[in-house]
Amino acid sequence: MYRYEPVSRQDCVVDNLCASCGTANARAARFCSNCGSSLAVACPACGAANEPEDRFCGACGAALQSA
């Protein structure tokens, strides 16, 4: 018999794509496993590193440009 096990959203989403080469990377990765490029998005206002899926800077609140 099959047992239902809930899956978290993080396990289903593959959105940590490298902007340089398009490789899918582990959610916790900071650099691309294929080309070594940084996966962080720099804030245009203050330069702070943000996650690729962030829409606003966690340090200053400025809007982040979408890729």
Secondary structure, 3 states (H helix, E strand, C coil): CCCCCCCCHHHHCCCCECCCCCCECCCCCCECCCCCCECCEECCCCCCEECCCCCECCCCCCECCCC
